[in-house]
């Protein structure tokens, strides 16, 4: 047997919760900044829309959503 046959396969485990949490937090921060980009007092709907778009964009960078 060769040395490679005796080596165990190594697995990588990702901390999924932490990765998603970070993407959501970054998306919220970015969305809030975008909502206030052109106005000092954006309405709640505009803030929510910017945050939603930014969070989904951040998640799209780390998750491969199946599109059919």
Secondary structure, DSSP 4 states (H G I P E B T S, - for coil): --HHHHSPPP-----HHHHHHHHHHHHHHHHHHHHTSS-SS--HHHHHHHHHHHHHHHHHHH------
